[in-house]
Amino acid sequence: MTPITLIGVTLIVFCLTRLVPGGPVDRIMQEQAIGALMGDKAGSAPSGAGMAEEDMERLEELFNLHEPTWKAYLQWLGLRRSQVEVVKAEFSSPGASAYLTTSGKGGEPRLLEVRRKGSEPLFDAPEWFESERWRVRIESPQERAQAWARRHYVTDPGLIAERAAHTRWRAVMCRKAFNGLLQGSLGRSYKYNEPVLKMMATRLPVSFYFGILGALIAYLLSIPLGVYKALKHKTLFDSVSSLFIFVGYAVPGFALGAILLVYLGARLEYFPLYGLTSPGFSTMRFGEQLADLAMHTVLPLTCYVVGALAMTTMMMKNNLLENLSADYMRTAVSKGVPYRRAVWKHAFRNSFIPIASNLGSVICSVVGGSILIERVFDIQGFGMLSYQALMDKDYSLIMGTLLLSSFMIILGNLLSDIWVAYLDPRITFE
């Protein structure tokens, strides 16, 4: 069921990214228009009329925007061939040739001369053309004008015909291959022009660092504290600790981070204000690096831990109180089992089952981190990468971060079920 669930999640999000207006092409055009407007206001020369048609075509080919949604999704999965290399050249006159230039595996230049007879390409195919499975097609002025109209949302037939009258015939040589998820490729980010896998691999260690450290601290503190609160129910310690726990549960992590930054960072200058390391971190000695990393870790880690600590502590306490009043506990004590042994061997194990079922969300937070906390402290983790992908409408990056997050949630839920089955003797696998 895991592959089916992942396919369903990615398909829904893939379709949504295509339906929501304001994709990469629109976003770049808006940024250029704003830049030109601000240049005019500042009295400088305009920055340009807009994004070049060649660049818009490259973006369309990068994200397969010229394909129907179902074809583009199959290409993203790697179940359908997509264009991995495209070379274009215009015919300067009706009887002239178009010269398509590409590079070989060793970097040597290769030239293909293409003529046309109507809409049919004429050329002498060299050996590399057939071995690498290149294909050539001819684009008419009308086809190029229709593509231009689609990109610019032009519906006036007169403008489309005028565009076609000023457009030349063009030869296009392309090479298709399976290049998707099944082949280990998630594409490239148009914003940063880097492979998505490389970007995620760079950010994941930061989220792993905070997520694993926060989960360990939260569980190591909350479980003993919850047990002790249950055993000391309605005492002064229970009342005072509950007050602090409720405050920690009520305050969001990002809001607490802003408060800590203002008072402990900006005013008292006890801790750094942003980032995970200082600018000269690479030149420090090992001991200085540890101290610098610890100082940058304290405030964001506190925000990570507070919410999970409060929730897990109260869950542990309430579960244990319920089991301490159960009939099997009274029966065990009446048969001579020591109370401490009955608590740890029977009540504690049954009380830990609901906490074990929460492992899925813990693993998700380990990988995904907290977008708001990372943004408050300017930490470049996986959560911040997901946020930037959404803000930039970076389709490849959105799909990559979503795929990993969905997989980790499913994996966490699976491990939760296995753990619960191990702790609960009533559950068996047939």
Order of alpha helices (4+ residues) and beta strands (2+ residues): alpha-alpha-alpha-alpha-beta-beta-beta-beta-alpha-beta-alpha-alpha-beta-alpha-alpha-alpha-alpha-alpha-alpha-alpha-alpha-alpha-alpha-alpha
